[in-house]
Amino acid sequence: MDYRLYVLDSVGRFADVEEWNCPSDMAALEQATRHAHAFGAELWQGARHLSTLAGPLEPRTQVARG
């Protein structure tokens, strides 16, 4: 099956797309989670939306203790 991973930019617009063939939705989702996407991505199979992947979390800032 044909799948597309739409990589998002910092304001949530599509910035790039990666296409590949996978035997199942689960295989496509596993492949999508291995790709780096700083601001998130969406996985599609044709017109069918499969998943929205969040980007990496920002590191926590340390709170100064007084």
N, CA, C, O and CB atoms as a CASP TS submission, in Angstrom:
PFRMAT TS
TARGET T0000
AUTHOR 0000-0000-0000
METHOD Language model
MODEL 1
PARENT N/A
ATOM      1  N   MET     1       0.843  -1.187   0.000  1.00  0.00           N
ATOM      2  CA  MET     1       0.000   0.000   0.000  1.00  0.00           C
ATOM      3  C   MET     1       0.884   1.243   0.000  1.00  0.00           C
ATOM      4  O   MET     1       2.003   1.219   0.512  1.00  0.00           O
ATOM      5  CB  MET     1      -0.957   0.002   1.222  1.00  0.00           C
ATOM      6  N   ASP     2       0.383   2.311  -0.568  1.00  0.00           N
ATOM      7  CA  ASP     2       1.111   3.571  -0.607  1.00  0.00           C
ATOM      8  C   ASP     2       0.751   4.434   0.599  1.00  0.00           C
ATOM      9  O   ASP     2      -0.423   4.641   0.904  1.00  0.00           O
ATOM     10  CB  ASP     2       0.813   4.325  -1.911  1.00  0.00           C
ATOM     11  N   TYR     3       1.770   4.924   1.270  1.00  0.00           N
ATOM     12  CA  TYR     3       1.587   5.782   2.442  1.00  0.00           C
ATOM     13  C   TYR     3       2.395   7.055   2.259  1.00  0.00           C
ATOM     14  O   TYR     3       3.404   7.072   1.555  1.00  0.00           O
ATOM     15  CB  TYR     3       2.007   5.049   3.746  1.00  0.00           C
ATOM     16  N   ARG     4       1.932   8.129   2.908  1.00  0.00           N
ATOM     17  CA  ARG     4       2.657   9.396   2.898  1.00  0.00           C
ATOM     18  C   ARG     4       2.767   9.920   4.317  1.00  0.00           C
ATOM     19  O   ARG     4       1.807   9.892   5.087  1.00  0.00           O
ATOM     20  CB  ARG     4       1.957  10.433   1.985  1.00  0.00           C
ATOM     21  N   LEU     5       3.956  10.398   4.646  1.00  0.00           N
ATOM     22  CA  LEU     5       4.184  11.064   5.920  1.00  0.00           C
ATOM     23  C   LEU     5       4.408  12.538   5.608  1.00  0.00           C
ATOM     24  O   LEU     5       5.425  12.906   5.019  1.00  0.00           O
ATOM     25  CB  LEU     5       5.407  10.437   6.703  1.00  0.00           C
ATOM     26  N   TYR     6       3.457  13.381   6.005  1.00  0.00           N
ATOM     27  CA  TYR     6       3.572  14.820   5.808  1.00  0.00           C
ATOM     28  C   TYR     6       4.221  15.418   7.049  1.00  0.00           C
ATOM     29  O   TYR     6       3.652  15.368   8.139  1.00  0.00           O
ATOM     30  CB  TYR     6       2.178  15.472   5.528  1.00  0.00           C
ATOM     31  N   VAL     7       5.402  15.979   6.882  1.00  0.00           N
ATOM     32  CA  VAL     7       6.146  16.575   7.984  1.00  0.00           C
ATOM     33  C   VAL     7       5.706  18.035   8.123  1.00  0.00           C
ATOM     34  O   VAL     7       5.617  18.763   7.135  1.00  0.00           O
ATOM     35  CB  VAL     7       7.695  16.467   7.749  1.00  0.00           C
ATOM     36  N   LEU     8       5.433  18.448   9.355  1.00  0.00           N
ATOM     37  CA  LEU     8       4.929  19.799   9.616  1.00  0.00           C
ATOM     38  C   LEU     8       6.051  20.762   9.966  1.00  0.00           C
ATOM     39  O   LEU     8       7.093  20.364  10.487  1.00  0.00           O
ATOM     40  CB  LEU     8       3.907  19.774  10.740  1.00  0.00           C
ATOM     41  N   ASP     9       5.816  22.051   9.666  1.00  0.00           N
ATOM     42  CA  ASP     9       6.781  23.079  10.062  1.00  0.00           C
ATOM     43  C   ASP     9       6.350  23.698  11.391  1.00  0.00           C
ATOM     44  O   ASP     9       5.403  23.223  12.018  1.00  0.00           O
ATOM     45  CB  ASP     9       6.908  24.175   8.963  1.00  0.00           C
ATOM     46  N   SER    10       7.027  24.736  11.814  1.00  0.00           N
ATOM     47  CA  SER    10       6.800  25.315  13.145  1.00  0.00           C
ATOM     48  C   SER    10       5.424  25.949  13.315  1.00  0.00           C
ATOM     49  O   SER    10       5.011  26.197  14.448  1.00  0.00           O
ATOM     50  CB  SER    10       7.849  26.347  13.429  1.00  0.00           C
ATOM     51  N   VAL    11       4.705  26.218  12.240  1.00  0.00           N
ATOM     52  CA  VAL    11       3.360  26.786  12.354  1.00  0.00           C
ATOM     53  C   VAL    11       2.281  25.786  11.932  1.00  0.00           C
ATOM     54  O   VAL    11       1.124  26.159  11.741  1.00  0.00           O
ATOM     55  CB  VAL    11       3.252  28.051  11.508  1.00  0.00           C
ATOM     56  N   GLY    12       2.668  24.519  11.787  1.00  0.00           N
ATOM     57  CA  GLY    12       1.696  23.473  11.523  1.00  0.00           C
ATOM     58  C   GLY    12       1.347  23.250  10.065  1.00  0.00           C
ATOM     59  O   GLY    12       0.384  22.543   9.768  1.00  0.00           O
ATOM     60  N   ARG    13       2.109  23.840   9.138  1.00  0.00           N
ATOM     61  CA  ARG    13       1.869  23.619   7.710  1.00  0.00           C
ATOM     62  C   ARG    13       2.747  22.471   7.223  1.00  0.00           C
ATOM     63  O   ARG    13       3.778  22.163   7.820  1.00  0.00           O
ATOM     64  CB  ARG    13       2.151  24.912   6.889  1.00  0.00           C
ATOM     65  N   PHE    14       2.320  21.845   6.127  1.00  0.00           N
ATOM     66  CA  PHE    14       3.119  20.778   5.534  1.00  0.00           C
ATOM     67  C   PHE    14       4.407  21.369   4.978  1.00  0.00           C
ATOM     68  O   PHE    14       4.371  22.283   4.154  1.00  0.00           O
ATOM     69  CB  PHE    14       2.327  20.040   4.422  1.00  0.00           C
ATOM     70  N   ALA    15       5.551  20.846   5.431  1.00  0.00           N
ATOM     71  CA  ALA    15       6.853  21.341   4.998  1.00  0.00           C
ATOM     72  C   ALA    15       7.557  20.341   4.080  1.00  0.00           C
ATOM     73  O   ALA    15       8.391  20.732   3.264  1.00  0.00           O
ATOM     74  CB  ALA    15       7.729  21.644   6.209  1.00  0.00           C
ATOM     75  N   ASP    16       7.228  19.063   4.208  1.00  0.00           N
ATOM     76  CA  ASP    16       7.892  18.030   3.425  1.00  0.00           C
ATOM     77  C   ASP    16       6.991  16.801   3.396  1.00  0.00           C
ATOM     78  O   ASP    16       6.086  16.673   4.221  1.00  0.00           O
ATOM     79  CB  ASP    16       9.299  17.686   4.014  1.00  0.00           C
ATOM     80  N   VAL    17       7.232  15.916   2.467  1.00  0.00           N
ATOM     81  CA  VAL    17       6.467  14.675   2.401  1.00  0.00           C
ATOM     82  C   VAL    17       7.423  13.531   2.079  1.00  0.00           C
ATOM     83  O   VAL    17       8.335  13.670   1.264  1.00  0.00           O
ATOM     84  CB  VAL    17       5.327  14.768   1.337  1.00  0.00           C
ATOM     85  N   GLU    18       7.193  12.413   2.731  1.00  0.00           N
ATOM     86  CA  GLU    18       7.937  11.187   2.459  1.00  0.00           C
ATOM     87  C   GLU    18       6.919  10.140   2.040  1.00  0.00           C
ATOM     88  O   GLU    18       5.862  10.010   2.658  1.00  0.00           O
ATOM     89  CB  GLU    18       8.776  10.714   3.712  1.00  0.00           C
ATOM     90  N   GLU    19       7.241   9.389   0.983  1.00  0.00           N
ATOM     91  CA  GLU    19       6.334   8.370   0.480  1.00  0.00           C
ATOM     92  C   GLU    19       7.006   7.012   0.515  1.00  0.00           C
ATOM     93  O   GLU    19       8.201   6.901   0.238  1.00  0.00           O
ATOM     94  CB  GLU    19       5.874   8.705  -0.943  1.00  0.00           C
ATOM     95  N   TRP    20       6.250   5.977   0.852  1.00  0.00           N
ATOM     96  CA  TRP    20       6.770   4.621   0.818  1.00  0.00           C
ATOM     97  C   TRP    20       5.635   3.621   0.738  1.00  0.00           C
ATOM     98  O   TRP    20       4.473   3.954   0.968  1.00  0.00           O
ATOM     99  CB  TRP    20       7.637   4.344   2.041  1.00  0.00           C
ATOM    100  N   ASN    21       5.989   2.396   0.411  1.00  0.00           N
ATOM    101  CA  ASN    21       5.038   1.284   0.383  1.00  0.00           C
ATOM    102  C   ASN    21       5.252   0.435   1.619  1.00  0.00           C
ATOM    103  O   ASN    21       6.387   0.115   1.972  1.00  0.00           O
ATOM    104  CB  ASN    21       5.198   0.429  -0.911  1.00  0.00           C
ATOM    105  N   CYS    22       4.171   0.074   2.272  1.00  0.00           N
ATOM    106  CA  CYS    22       4.219  -0.801   3.445  1.00  0.00           C
ATOM    107  C   CYS    22       3.099  -1.827   3.299  1.00  0.00           C
ATOM    108  O   CYS    22       2.081  -1.545   2.667  1.00  0.00           O
ATOM    109  CB  CYS    22       4.075   0.018   4.791  1.00  0.00           C
ATOM    110  N   PRO    23       3.276  -3.009   3.873  1.00  0.00           N
ATOM    111  CA  PRO    23       2.261  -4.056   3.740  1.00  0.00           C
ATOM    112  C   PRO    23       1.003  -3.825   4.579  1.00  0.00           C
ATOM    113  O   PRO    23      -0.030  -4.444   4.328  1.00  0.00           O
ATOM    114  CB  PRO    23       2.859  -5.371   4.115  1.00  0.00           C
ATOM    115  N   SER    24       1.087  -2.927   5.583  1.00  0.00           N
ATOM    116  CA  SER    24      -0.075  -2.714   6.460  1.00  0.00           C
ATOM    117  C   SER    24       0.004  -1.338   7.119  1.00  0.00           C
ATOM    118  O   SER    24       1.038  -0.671   7.089  1.00  0.00           O
ATOM    119  CB  SER    24      -0.155  -3.824   7.544  1.00  0.00           C
ATOM    120  N   ASP    25      -1.120  -0.935   7.713  1.00  0.00           N
ATOM    121  CA  ASP    25      -1.148   0.325   8.461  1.00  0.00           C
ATOM    122  C   ASP    25      -0.156   0.292   9.618  1.00  0.00           C
ATOM    123  O   ASP    25       0.532   1.280   9.876  1.00  0.00           O
ATOM    124  CB  ASP    25      -2.563   0.606   8.988  1.00  0.00           C
ATOM    125  N   MET    26      -0.080  -0.837  10.315  1.00  0.00           N
ATOM    126  CA  MET    26       0.808  -0.950  11.466  1.00  0.00           C
ATOM    127  C   MET    26       2.268  -0.791  11.037  1.00  0.00           C
ATOM    128  O   MET    26       3.037  -0.114  11.719  1.00  0.00           O
ATOM    129  CB  MET    26       0.603  -2.302  12.172  1.00  0.00           C
ATOM    130  N   ALA    27       2.655  -1.396   9.931  1.00  0.00           N
ATOM    131  CA  ALA    27       4.025  -1.272   9.435  1.00  0.00           C
ATOM    132  C   ALA    27       4.325   0.176   9.054  1.00  0.00           C
ATOM    133  O   ALA    27       5.426   0.665   9.310  1.00  0.00           O
ATOM    134  CB  ALA    27       4.250  -2.203   8.225  1.00  0.00           C
ATOM    135  N   ALA    28       3.362   0.865   8.447  1.00  0.00           N
ATOM    136  CA  ALA    28       3.547   2.271   8.077  1.00  0.00           C
ATOM    137  C   ALA    28       3.679   3.139   9.316  1.00  0.00           C
ATOM    138  O   ALA    28       4.517   4.040   9.353  1.00  0.00           O
ATOM    139  CB  ALA    28       2.378   2.762   7.210  1.00  0.00           C
ATOM    140  N   LEU    29       2.866   2.882  10.327  1.00  0.00           N
ATOM    141  CA  LEU    29       2.941   3.653  11.572  1.00  0.00           C
ATOM    142  C   LEU    29       4.282   3.418  12.266  1.00  0.00           C
ATOM    143  O   LEU    29       4.880   4.362  12.782  1.00  0.00           O
ATOM    144  CB  LEU    29       1.776   3.276  12.515  1.00  0.00           C
ATOM    145  N   GLU    30       4.751   2.201  12.285  1.00  0.00           N
ATOM    146  CA  GLU    30       6.054   1.909  12.891  1.00  0.00           C
ATOM    147  C   GLU    30       7.172   2.647  12.156  1.00  0.00           C
ATOM    148  O   GLU    30       8.083   3.186  12.784  1.00  0.00           O
ATOM    149  CB  GLU    30       6.325   0.391  12.881  1.00  0.00           C
ATOM    150  N   GLN    31       7.096   2.669  10.824  1.00  0.00           N
ATOM    151  CA  GLN    31       8.113   3.381  10.044  1.00  0.00           C
ATOM    152  C   GLN    31       8.026   4.884  10.297  1.00  0.00           C
ATOM    153  O   GLN    31       9.054   5.552  10.413  1.00  0.00           O
ATOM    154  CB  GLN    31       7.949   3.083   8.537  1.00  0.00           C
ATOM    155  N   ALA    32       6.825   5.414  10.382  1.00  0.00           N
ATOM    156  CA  ALA    32       6.647   6.849  10.605  1.00  0.00           C
ATOM    157  C   ALA    32       7.206   7.284  11.951  1.00  0.00           C
ATOM    158  O   ALA    32       7.755   8.381  12.061  1.00  0.00           O
ATOM    159  CB  ALA    32       5.174   7.217  10.517  1.00  0.00           C
ATOM    160  N   THR    33       7.080   6.454  12.970  1.00  0.00           N
ATOM    161  CA  THR    33       7.572   6.829  14.294  1.00  0.00           C
ATOM    162  C   THR    33       9.096   6.807  14.372  1.00  0.00           C
ATOM    163  O   THR    33       9.675   7.371  15.301  1.00  0.00           O
ATOM    164  CB  THR    33       6.995   5.900  15.342  1.00  0.00           C
ATOM    165  N   ARG    34       9.750   6.163  13.406  1.00  0.00           N
ATOM    166  CA  ARG    34      11.212   6.135  13.380  1.00  0.00           C
ATOM    167  C   ARG    34      11.804   7.352  12.685  1.00  0.00           C
ATOM    168  O   ARG    34      13.017   7.553  12.747  1.00  0.00           O
ATOM    169  CB  ARG    34      11.692   4.879  12.694  1.00  0.00           C
ATOM    170  N   HIS    35      10.993   8.169  12.029  1.00  0.00           N
ATOM    171  CA  HIS    35      11.483   9.340  11.315  1.00  0.00           C
ATOM    172  C   HIS    35      11.526  10.543  12.253  1.00  0.00           C
ATOM    173  O   HIS    35      10.663  10.707  13.115  1.00  0.00           O
ATOM    174  CB  HIS    35      10.597   9.640  10.088  1.00  0.00           C
ATOM    175  N   ALA    36      12.528  11.366  12.073  1.00  0.00           N
ATOM    176  CA  ALA    36      12.659  12.585  12.879  1.00  0.00           C
ATOM    177  C   ALA    36      11.721  13.653  12.318  1.00  0.00           C
ATOM    178  O   ALA    36      11.722  13.924  11.118  1.00  0.00           O
ATOM    179  CB  ALA    36      14.140  13.098  12.892  1.00  0.00           C
ATOM    180  N   HIS    37      10.939  14.244  13.181  1.00  0.00           N
ATOM    181  CA  HIS    37      10.058  15.342  12.775  1.00  0.00           C
ATOM    182  C   HIS    37       9.920  16.279  13.968  1.00  0.00           C
ATOM    183  O   HIS    37       9.209  15.988  14.930  1.00  0.00           O
ATOM    184  CB  HIS    37       8.647  14.814  12.293  1.00  0.00           C
ATOM    185  N   ALA    38      10.618  17.414  13.884  1.00  0.00           N
ATOM    186  CA  ALA    38      10.719  18.331  15.016  1.00  0.00           C
ATOM    187  C   ALA    38       9.379  18.936  15.425  1.00  0.00           C
ATOM    188  O   ALA    38       9.147  19.176  16.610  1.00  0.00           O
ATOM    189  CB  ALA    38      11.681  19.434  14.686  1.00  0.00           C
ATOM    190  N   PHE    39       8.503  19.182  14.468  1.00  0.00           N
ATOM    191  CA  PHE    39       7.252  19.874  14.784  1.00  0.00           C
ATOM    192  C   PHE    39       6.020  18.997  14.594  1.00  0.00           C
ATOM    193  O   PHE    39       4.892  19.484  14.669  1.00  0.00           O
ATOM    194  CB  PHE    39       7.122  21.105  13.930  1.00  0.00           C
ATOM    195  N   GLY    40       6.230  17.718  14.353  1.00  0.00           N
ATOM    196  CA  GLY    40       5.116  16.797  14.187  1.00  0.00           C
ATOM    197  C   GLY    40       4.954  16.378  12.738  1.00  0.00           C
ATOM    198  O   GLY    40       5.621  16.898  11.843  1.00  0.00           O
ATOM    199  N   ALA    41       4.050  15.423  12.524  1.00  0.00           N
ATOM    200  CA  ALA    41       3.802  14.903  11.186  1.00  0.00           C
ATOM    201  C   ALA    41       2.433  14.234  11.160  1.00  0.00           C
ATOM    202  O   ALA    41       1.854  13.930  12.203  1.00  0.00           O
ATOM    203  CB  ALA    41       4.914  13.906  10.758  1.00  0.00           C
ATOM    204  N   GLU    42       1.929  14.012   9.951  1.00  0.00           N
ATOM    205  CA  GLU    42       0.673  13.300   9.767  1.00  0.00           C
ATOM    206  C   GLU    42       0.908  12.148   8.797  1.00  0.00           C
ATOM    207  O   GLU    42       1.572  12.315   7.774  1.00  0.00           O
ATOM    208  CB  GLU    42      -0.447  14.252   9.248  1.00  0.00           C
ATOM    209  N   LEU    43       0.364  10.986   9.122  1.00  0.00           N
ATOM    210  CA  LEU    43       0.485   9.807   8.280  1.00  0.00           C
ATOM    211  C   LEU    43      -0.836   9.581   7.553  1.00  0.00           C
ATOM    212  O   LEU    43      -1.901   9.531   8.167  1.00  0.00           O
ATOM    213  CB  LEU    43       0.879   8.561   9.119  1.00  0.00           C
ATOM    214  N   TRP    44      -0.743   9.444   6.221  1.00  0.00           N
ATOM    215  CA  TRP    44      -1.924   9.256   5.383  1.00  0.00           C
ATOM    216  C   TRP    44      -1.727   8.054   4.476  1.00  0.00           C
ATOM    217  O   TRP    44      -0.607   7.735   4.076  1.00  0.00           O
ATOM    218  CB  TRP    44      -2.214  10.519   4.548  1.00  0.00           C
ATOM    219  N   GLN    45      -2.832   7.392   4.157  1.00  0.00           N
ATOM    220  CA  GLN    45      -2.858   6.345   3.146  1.00  0.00           C
ATOM    221  C   GLN    45      -3.948   6.766   2.170  1.00  0.00           C
ATOM    222  O   GLN    45      -5.137   6.573   2.425  1.00  0.00           O
ATOM    223  CB  GLN    45      -3.127   4.895   3.770  1.00  0.00           C
ATOM    224  N   GLY    46      -3.522   7.347   1.043  1.00  0.00           N
ATOM    225  CA  GLY    46      -4.490   7.937   0.121  1.00  0.00           C
ATOM    226  C   GLY    46      -5.201   9.102   0.804  1.00  0.00           C
ATOM    227  O   GLY    46      -4.548   9.983   1.363  1.00  0.00           O
ATOM    228  N   ALA    47      -6.530   9.111   0.764  1.00  0.00           N
ATOM    229  CA  ALA    47      -7.315  10.172   1.404  1.00  0.00           C
ATOM    230  C   ALA    47      -7.637   9.855   2.860  1.00  0.00           C
ATOM    231  O   ALA    47      -8.345  10.617   3.518  1.00  0.00           O
ATOM    232  CB  ALA    47      -8.605  10.400   0.636  1.00  0.00           C
ATOM    233  N   ARG    48      -7.127   8.745   3.363  1.00  0.00           N
ATOM    234  CA  ARG    48      -7.434   8.296   4.731  1.00  0.00           C
ATOM    235  C   ARG    48      -6.328   8.717   5.695  1.00  0.00           C
ATOM    236  O   ARG    48      -5.172   8.321   5.549  1.00  0.00           O
ATOM    237  CB  ARG    48      -7.618   6.760   4.773  1.00  0.00           C
ATOM    238  N   HIS    49      -6.706   9.524   6.681  1.00  0.00           N
ATOM    239  CA  HIS    49      -5.772   9.975   7.723  1.00  0.00           C
ATOM    240  C   HIS    49      -5.615   8.858   8.748  1.00  0.00           C
ATOM    241  O   HIS    49      -6.596   8.381   9.319  1.00  0.00           O
ATOM    242  CB  HIS    49      -6.274  11.298   8.409  1.00  0.00           C
ATOM    243  N   LEU    50      -4.361   8.446   8.976  1.00  0.00           N
ATOM    244  CA  LEU    50      -4.106   7.354   9.917  1.00  0.00           C
ATOM    245  C   LEU    50      -3.696   7.839  11.293  1.00  0.00           C
ATOM    246  O   LEU    50      -4.156   7.308  12.304  1.00  0.00           O
ATOM    247  CB  LEU    50      -3.042   6.453   9.374  1.00  0.00           C
ATOM    248  N   SER    51      -2.819   8.860  11.339  1.00  0.00           N
ATOM    249  CA  SER    51      -2.300   9.269  12.643  1.00  0.00           C
ATOM    250  C   SER    51      -1.673  10.649  12.557  1.00  0.00           C
ATOM    251  O   SER    51      -1.167  11.060  11.512  1.00  0.00           O
ATOM    252  CB  SER    51      -1.276   8.252  13.163  1.00  0.00           C
ATOM    253  N   THR    52      -1.717  11.349  13.673  1.00  0.00           N
ATOM    254  CA  THR    52      -0.976  12.594  13.842  1.00  0.00           C
ATOM    255  C   THR    52       0.099  12.322  14.881  1.00  0.00           C
ATOM    256  O   THR    52      -0.190  11.867  15.988  1.00  0.00           O
ATOM    257  CB  THR    52      -1.916  13.792  14.273  1.00  0.00           C
ATOM    258  N   LEU    53       1.343  12.605  14.511  1.00  0.00           N
ATOM    259  CA  LEU    53       2.480  12.350  15.391  1.00  0.00           C
ATOM    260  C   LEU    53       2.988  13.672  15.944  1.00  0.00           C
ATOM    261  O   LEU    53       3.247  14.606  15.185  1.00  0.00           O
ATOM    262  CB  LEU    53       3.612  11.596  14.640  1.00  0.00           C
ATOM    263  N   ALA    54       3.127  13.753  17.235  1.00  0.00           N
ATOM    264  CA  ALA    54       3.639  14.966  17.867  1.00  0.00           C
ATOM    265  C   ALA    54       5.150  15.041  17.677  1.00  0.00           C
ATOM    266  O   ALA    54       5.829  14.020  17.571  1.00  0.00           O
ATOM    267  CB  ALA    54       3.275  15.000  19.373  1.00  0.00           C
ATOM    268  N   GLY    55       5.661  16.262  17.635  1.00  0.00           N
ATOM    269  CA  GLY    55       7.106  16.448  17.574  1.00  0.00           C
ATOM    270  C   GLY    55       7.717  16.179  18.939  1.00  0.00           C
ATOM    271  O   GLY    55       6.992  15.999  19.918  1.00  0.00           O
ATOM    272  N   PRO    56       9.036  16.150  19.015  1.00  0.00           N
ATOM    273  CA  PRO    56       9.696  15.932  20.308  1.00  0.00           C
ATOM    274  C   PRO    56       9.309  17.003  21.323  1.00  0.00           C
ATOM    275  O   PRO    56       9.056  18.155  20.971  1.00  0.00           O
ATOM    276  CB  PRO    56      11.215  15.911  20.130  1.00  0.00           C
ATOM    277  N   LEU    57       9.269  16.606  22.559  1.00  0.00           N
ATOM    278  CA  LEU    57       8.959  17.568  23.618  1.00  0.00           C
ATOM    279  C   LEU    57      10.142  18.485  23.858  1.00  0.00           C
ATOM    280  O   LEU    57      11.296  18.075  23.733  1.00  0.00           O
ATOM    281  CB  LEU    57       8.573  16.846  24.918  1.00  0.00           C
ATOM    282  N   GLU    58       9.851  19.700  24.195  1.00  0.00           N
ATOM    283  CA  GLU    58      10.909  20.653  24.554  1.00  0.00           C
ATOM    284  C   GLU    58      11.464  20.272  25.906  1.00  0.00           C
ATOM    285  O   GLU    58      10.722  19.815  26.775  1.00  0.00           O
ATOM    286  CB  GLU    58      10.380  22.118  24.570  1.00  0.00           C
ATOM    287  N   PRO    59      12.783  20.457  26.102  1.00  0.00           N
ATOM    288  CA  PRO    59      13.339  20.164  27.427  1.00  0.00           C
ATOM    289  C   PRO    59      12.731  21.085  28.492  1.00  0.00           C
ATOM    290  O   PRO    59      12.478  22.263  28.241  1.00  0.00           O
ATOM    291  CB  PRO    59      14.877  20.314  27.408  1.00  0.00           C
ATOM    292  N   ARG    60      12.513  20.545  29.639  1.00  0.00           N
ATOM    293  CA  ARG    60      11.967  21.365  30.738  1.00  0.00           C
ATOM    294  C   ARG    60      13.021  22.347  31.225  1.00  0.00           C
ATOM    295  O   ARG    60      14.213  22.040  31.275  1.00  0.00           O
ATOM    296  CB  ARG    60      11.484  20.469  31.916  1.00  0.00           C
ATOM    297  N   THR    61      12.550  23.531  31.581  1.00  0.00           N
ATOM    298  CA  THR    61      13.468  24.503  32.168  1.00  0.00           C
ATOM    299  C   THR    61      13.480  24.268  33.656  1.00  0.00           C
ATOM    300  O   THR    61      12.453  23.941  34.252  1.00  0.00           O
ATOM    301  CB  THR    61      13.059  25.974  31.829  1.00  0.00           C
ATOM    302  N   GLN    62      14.634  24.432  34.255  1.00  0.00           N
ATOM    303  CA  GLN    62      14.732  24.223  35.694  1.00  0.00           C
ATOM    304  C   GLN    62      14.198  25.460  36.416  1.00  0.00           C
ATOM    305  O   GLN    62      14.461  26.595  36.019  1.00  0.00           O
ATOM    306  CB  GLN    62      16.201  23.924  36.114  1.00  0.00           C
ATOM    307  N   VAL    63      13.463  25.217  37.459  1.00  0.00           N
ATOM    308  CA  VAL    63      12.917  26.299  38.261  1.00  0.00           C
ATOM    309  C   VAL    63      13.926  26.621  39.366  1.00  0.00           C
ATOM    310  O   VAL    63      14.379  25.738  40.093  1.00  0.00           O
ATOM    311  CB  VAL    63      11.516  25.917  38.859  1.00  0.00           C
ATOM    312  N   ALA    64      14.261  27.893  39.470  1.00  0.00           N
ATOM    313  CA  ALA    64      15.207  28.306  40.519  1.00  0.00           C
ATOM    314  C   ALA    64      14.537  28.192  41.882  1.00  0.00           C
ATOM    315  O   ALA    64      13.404  28.632  42.074  1.00  0.00           O
ATOM    316  CB  ALA    64      15.708  29.763  40.280  1.00  0.00           C
ATOM    317  N   ARG    65      15.245  27.605  42.805  1.00  0.00           N
ATOM    318  CA  ARG    65      14.705  27.462  44.161  1.00  0.00           C
ATOM    319  C   ARG    65      15.428  28.435  45.071  1.00  0.00           C
ATOM    320  O   ARG    65      16.654  28.539  45.046  1.00  0.00           O
ATOM    321  CB  ARG    65      14.852  25.998  44.685  1.00  0.00           C
ATOM    322  N   GLY    66      14.669  29.127  45.854  1.00  0.00           N
ATOM    323  CA  GLY    66      15.245  30.170  46.678  1.00  0.00           C
ATOM    324  C   GLY    66      15.385  29.811  48.034  1.00  0.00           C
ATOM    325  O   GLY    66      15.862  30.611  48.839  1.00  0.00           O
TER
END
